[in-house]
Structures are given as structure tokens and as C-alpha cells.
Amino acid sequence: MSYVLNSGAKIPNVGFGVWEAPQDETSKLVEIALQSGYRHIDTAKCYDNEKESADGIAKFLKENKEVSRKDVFYTSKIWLDEFGYEKAKKAVQKSVDAASSIEYIDLLLLHGPEPPANLRLGAYKALQEAVAEGKVKNIGVSNYAVHHLEELLNWPELKIKPAVNQVEINPWLQRDDIAQFCKKNNILIEAYSPLMRGERLDDPALVALAKKYNKSVAQVLVRWNLQKGFLPLPKSATASRIKSNIDVYDFELSEEDFESLGDINSYFVAGGNWDPTKWE
């Protein structure tokens, strides 16, 4: 299953995140994910496992000839301290080099709206040039609020609209303003930490739905994101959970259950208060 980006490219509608995956385990975890049916791997410069993620894909493809490179989607992100045009140009090349075993990057994002504006816009200029040079297929942003997106869309040097905006989303952090703006502007929402880092998996309403549908709470959360039209990025270091988290295509939440889960007016940021959407 996939979505179509505003670039015309197809992107698998569930991705496997490797945040906090140790370097010596990442390649194997990526292989397990791909063997379990994932076709979308999401990493970042600051995760320190770009090369290992790419190498895991390369090894899987070598051992599974029926799957080609174009079937697997690889995403990475440029970290905040590499913003500014010149720095970002170098950062892009480093990420491209880290992914040399799979030849190219499918999607490259700015990891957040790091101020000042001239630096983040300069970094986006570098992303645009990477597409023109054929090093990267698609580009986008992460942790952008509406005002950050408006700034970018109104930027005179914009040549390539961001294909995605990757933000933290869950039923208790729905970010409806960002979601609606992105939908209006044909920018796909990718939802990171869709499982809330395990912090709210015992919510009574969530547990009740899992029991009702005979699914895990993680599967219910992934399914909720899909029915929202988002692209969830669940992560796990356990093989059974990696496989379970993508086993979400044989059920659908009823409209009533879908609408009742969570609270559109709440603001639950998992793992602390790091929320770059609040930045100037």
C-alpha cells in the first residue's frame, strides 16, 4: 500500500523508524523489517545509523532478488547544526555517501525549522539542488508548523514544494491545524512516534479498542494514523513487534471508534517537551 507524493513518486504508507537503534544492530533490524513486509525505512543524520540503514537495505535486496531497489523507499534528514546553504550542501553529500550502497536517497528532509529563517531556507535551497543533481529523488521538512510552511511556500526561491512534513502525531496530539494546512497544500503528513514511545499504551479507551478488534494497541494506533491519511513510522527493536506493527491491513476502525479515540484538544508530546513546531 502506498501514497502518491506531490512529486508523483509513490511512498509506502507505513515506514520503519530506526531512531535510537544502535549502529551494530541497525542493519539487522532493517533486514527484519523488510522481511516482515516494510518497504520504507526512515533514518536521520542525528541517529548515527544512516550507513547501517542503507547497508541493511542493500543486504536484503542482494538476498531477495524478487525485490528491486525501486521497491524500497529510503528517507534521511539533515540535522539542525548543518543548516545554511554551504553547510547543508556538505551535509547532503555526506548523507548521499552514507547511502552509497543503495545508490540514492528517496527522500531527504530538514529535521526541524531551526532559526534563523535564512539558515533553514538556505538549507532547503541545498535540498532543491540535490534533486536537480539527481542525488535525491524527493525532499521535504520535519517538525514544521503552519507558519514555517507558509514561510517556505511563499519563499521566492522555492522551486520544489516539500513532499512531506514529518511531525509527532498521535490521537492525543492531532495537530489539526498542521494536518489541514498540509492537506490543502498537498503535503503528506508523516507521523513519528505514533506509538507515543510507549507512554500511553495503557489508556483505557485504547486498550478497549484493541480488545474489541482483537489487535494490539500498537496496531490500533497505526491503523488510526492510516485512516487519518497520515503515514505512521512505528519503531521497535523486537522482531515480533516489528512484524505485528505492520499487520494492520485486515481491519478498519469503525467511524465511531475512529472519531472517539483520543482528544483533538489535548497536546500530549511523548518523551518530554521537545516540540520544534513551537519555534519562531
C-alpha positions as CSV (number, residue, x, y, z in Angstrom):
1,M,0.0,0.0,0.0
2,S,1.3,3.4,-0.8
3,Y,0.5,7.1,-1.1
4,V,1.4,9.3,-4.1
5,L,3.6,12.4,-3.3
6,N,3.1,15.7,-4.9
7,S,6.2,14.9,-7.0
8,G,4.4,11.9,-8.4
9,A,6.5,9.4,-6.6
10,K,4.9,6.5,-4.6
11,I,5.8,6.1,-1.0
12,P,4.9,3.0,1.1
13,N,2.2,4.1,3.6
14,V,3.9,2.7,6.7
15,G,7.6,3.2,7.5
16,F,10.0,1.6,9.9
17,G,11.8,4.1,12.1
18,V,15.4,3.5,13.4
19,W,15.7,6.3,15.9
20,E,17.7,5.0,18.9
21,A,18.7,1.8,17.0
22,P,22.4,1.1,17.9
23,Q,24.8,1.1,15.0
24,D,25.7,-2.5,15.5
25,E,22.0,-3.6,15.4
26,T,20.5,-1.3,12.8
27,S,21.4,-3.3,9.7
28,K,19.8,-6.4,11.1
29,L,16.7,-4.6,12.4
30,V,16.2,-3.1,8.9
31,E,16.5,-6.6,7.4
32,I,14.0,-7.9,9.8
33,A,11.6,-5.0,8.9
34,L,12.0,-5.6,5.2
35,Q,11.5,-9.4,5.7
36,S,8.3,-8.5,7.6
37,G,6.9,-6.6,4.7
38,Y,8.0,-3.0,5.3
39,R,9.3,-1.2,2.2
40,H,10.1,2.1,3.8
41,I,13.0,2.8,6.1
42,D,13.3,6.2,8.0
43,T,16.6,7.3,9.4
44,A,18.4,10.6,10.0
45,K,21.9,12.1,10.3
46,C,21.5,12.6,14.1
47,Y,20.5,8.9,14.6
48,D,24.1,7.9,13.7
49,N,22.9,5.0,11.6
50,E,22.4,6.2,8.1
51,K,25.0,3.9,6.6
52,E,23.8,0.9,8.6
53,S,20.3,1.5,7.5
54,A,21.3,1.7,3.8
55,D,23.5,-1.4,4.2
56,G,20.6,-3.3,5.7
57,I,18.5,-2.5,2.6
58,A,21.4,-3.4,0.3
59,K,21.9,-6.8,2.0
60,F,18.2,-7.6,1.9
61,L,18.0,-6.7,-1.8
62,K,21.0,-8.9,-2.5
63,E,19.4,-11.8,-0.8
64,N,15.9,-11.2,-2.2
65,K,16.2,-10.8,-6.0
66,E,12.5,-10.5,-6.5
67,V,12.6,-7.1,-4.7
68,S,14.3,-4.3,-6.6
69,R,15.8,-1.1,-5.4
70,K,12.8,1.0,-6.6
71,D,10.5,-1.1,-4.4
72,V,12.2,0.1,-1.2
73,F,11.9,3.7,0.0
74,Y,14.8,5.3,2.0
75,T,14.4,8.5,4.0
76,S,17.0,10.5,5.9
77,K,17.2,14.0,7.4
78,I,19.7,16.9,7.7
79,W,20.3,17.9,11.3
80,L,19.9,21.4,12.6
81,D,23.5,22.3,13.1
82,E,24.1,21.7,9.3
83,F,21.7,24.4,8.2
84,G,22.8,27.3,6.0
85,Y,23.4,26.8,2.3
86,E,27.1,25.8,2.3
87,K,26.9,23.6,5.4
88,A,23.8,21.9,4.1
89,K,25.4,21.2,0.7
90,K,28.2,19.3,2.5
91,A,25.7,17.6,4.8
92,V,23.6,16.4,1.8
93,Q,26.8,14.9,0.2
94,K,27.6,13.1,3.5
95,S,24.1,11.6,3.6
96,V,24.4,10.6,0.0
97,D,27.8,9.0,0.6
98,A,26.3,7.1,3.6
99,A,23.7,5.7,1.3
100,S,26.1,4.7,-1.4
101,S,25.3,1.0,-1.1
102,I,21.7,1.8,-2.3
103,E,22.8,4.4,-4.9
104,Y,20.4,7.2,-4.0
105,I,18.1,8.8,-1.3
106,D,14.4,8.6,-2.0
107,L,13.5,11.4,0.5
108,L,15.6,13.9,2.3
109,L,14.2,16.2,5.0
110,L,15.2,19.2,7.0
111,H,14.9,17.8,10.6
112,G,13.3,20.9,12.0
113,P,12.6,24.6,11.5
114,E,15.8,25.8,13.1
115,P,16.0,29.6,13.3
116,P,17.1,31.9,11.9
117,A,15.0,31.8,8.7
118,N,17.8,32.5,6.3
119,L,19.7,29.3,7.5
120,R,16.7,27.0,7.1
121,L,15.9,28.4,3.7
122,G,19.5,28.1,2.7
123,A,19.4,24.5,3.7
124,Y,16.3,23.9,1.7
125,K,18.0,25.5,-1.3
126,A,20.7,22.8,-1.0
127,L,18.0,20.1,-0.9
128,Q,16.5,21.5,-4.1
129,E,19.9,21.4,-5.8
130,A,20.4,17.8,-4.7
131,V,17.2,16.9,-6.6
132,A,18.4,18.7,-9.7
133,E,21.7,16.9,-9.5
134,G,20.0,13.5,-9.2
135,K,21.4,12.7,-5.7
136,V,17.9,12.8,-4.1
137,K,14.5,11.9,-5.5
138,N,12.2,13.9,-3.2
139,I,12.6,16.5,-0.4
140,G,10.6,17.8,2.5
141,V,10.6,19.0,6.0
142,S,10.0,17.8,9.6
143,N,8.5,19.4,12.6
144,Y,7.2,22.4,10.6
145,A,4.2,24.3,11.9
146,V,1.9,26.2,9.7
147,H,3.9,29.5,9.9
148,H,7.1,27.6,9.0
149,L,5.3,26.0,6.0
150,E,3.9,29.4,4.9
151,E,7.3,30.9,5.0
152,L,8.7,28.2,2.8
153,L,5.8,28.1,0.3
154,N,6.0,31.9,0.0
155,W,9.8,31.9,-0.5
156,P,10.7,33.4,-3.8
157,E,13.4,30.8,-4.4
158,L,11.1,27.8,-3.9
159,K,11.3,25.5,-6.9
160,I,10.2,22.2,-5.3
161,K,7.3,22.1,-2.9
162,P,8.0,19.9,0.2
163,A,6.6,16.4,-0.5
164,V,6.1,15.7,3.2
165,N,6.1,17.2,6.7
166,Q,7.1,14.7,9.3
167,V,5.8,15.6,12.7
168,E,4.9,13.9,16.0
169,I,1.3,12.9,15.9
170,N,-0.9,10.6,18.0
171,P,-4.6,10.6,19.0
172,W,-3.8,13.0,21.9
173,L,-1.6,15.2,19.7
174,Q,-3.5,15.5,16.5
175,R,-2.1,18.9,15.3
176,D,-5.3,19.5,13.3
177,D,-4.1,23.0,12.1
178,I,-0.9,21.5,10.6
179,A,-2.8,18.5,9.2
180,Q,-5.4,20.6,7.5
181,F,-2.9,23.0,6.0
182,C,-0.8,20.2,4.6
183,K,-3.8,18.5,3.1
184,K,-4.8,21.8,1.5
185,N,-1.3,22.1,0.0
186,N,-0.9,18.5,-1.0
187,I,1.9,17.9,1.5
188,L,1.8,14.4,3.1
189,I,1.9,14.1,6.9
190,E,4.3,11.5,8.2
191,A,3.6,10.7,11.9
192,Y,6.6,9.9,14.0
193,S,6.3,8.4,17.5
194,P,2.9,7.1,16.5
195,L,3.2,4.6,19.4
196,M,3.9,7.5,21.8
197,R,7.2,6.0,22.9
198,G,5.1,3.5,24.9
199,E,4.0,6.2,27.3
200,R,0.2,6.0,26.9
201,L,-0.4,2.4,25.7
202,D,-2.4,1.6,28.8
203,D,-5.0,4.3,28.1
204,P,-8.4,2.6,28.9
205,A,-10.1,3.7,25.6
206,L,-7.1,2.4,23.6
207,V,-6.9,-0.9,25.4
208,A,-10.7,-1.4,25.0
209,L,-10.4,-0.9,21.2
210,A,-7.5,-3.3,21.0
211,K,-9.6,-5.9,22.8
212,K,-12.7,-5.1,20.6
213,Y,-10.8,-5.6,17.3
214,N,-8.5,-8.4,18.7
215,K,-5.4,-6.4,17.9
216,S,-2.5,-4.9,19.8
217,V,-2.7,-1.3,21.0
218,A,0.2,-0.5,18.6
219,Q,-1.8,-1.9,15.7
220,V,-4.8,0.3,16.6
221,L,-2.6,3.4,16.7
222,V,-1.0,2.6,13.3
223,R,-4.5,1.9,11.9
224,W,-5.8,5.2,13.3
225,N,-3.0,7.1,11.5
226,L,-3.7,5.4,8.2
227,Q,-7.4,6.3,8.5
228,K,-6.4,9.9,9.1
229,G,-4.5,9.8,5.8
230,F,-1.1,10.0,7.6
231,L,2.0,7.9,7.1
232,P,3.0,6.4,10.5
233,L,6.6,5.5,11.4
234,P,6.5,2.9,14.2
235,K,9.7,1.6,15.6
236,S,10.7,-1.4,17.6
237,A,13.8,-3.5,18.4
238,T,11.8,-6.7,18.8
239,A,11.2,-8.9,15.8
240,S,7.7,-10.0,16.8
241,R,6.6,-6.4,17.3
242,I,8.3,-5.2,14.1
243,K,6.2,-7.7,12.2
244,S,3.0,-7.0,14.3
245,N,3.2,-3.3,13.8
246,I,2.7,-3.5,10.0
247,D,0.0,-6.2,10.2
248,V,-2.8,-3.6,10.0
249,Y,-4.4,-4.1,6.7
250,D,-7.0,-6.7,7.7
251,F,-9.2,-4.4,9.9
252,E,-10.6,-0.9,10.0
253,L,-11.8,1.1,12.9
254,S,-15.5,2.0,12.7
255,E,-16.2,5.6,12.1
256,E,-17.5,5.9,15.7
257,D,-14.4,4.3,17.2
258,F,-12.1,6.2,14.9
259,E,-13.6,9.6,15.9
260,S,-13.8,8.7,19.6
261,L,-10.1,7.7,20.1
262,G,-8.0,10.4,21.7
263,D,-8.8,14.1,22.1
264,I,-8.3,16.7,19.4
265,N,-8.0,19.4,22.0
266,S,-5.2,17.7,24.1
267,Y,-1.5,18.2,23.5
268,F,0.4,15.1,24.6
269,V,4.0,15.3,23.5
270,A,5.7,11.9,24.2
271,G,9.1,11.8,25.9
272,G,9.2,15.4,27.2
273,N,8.7,18.9,25.8
274,W,10.8,18.9,22.6
275,D,8.4,20.4,20.1
276,P,10.1,22.3,17.3
277,T,6.7,23.3,15.8
278,K,6.7,26.0,18.5
279,W,9.9,27.6,17.3
280,E,9.9,31.0,15.7
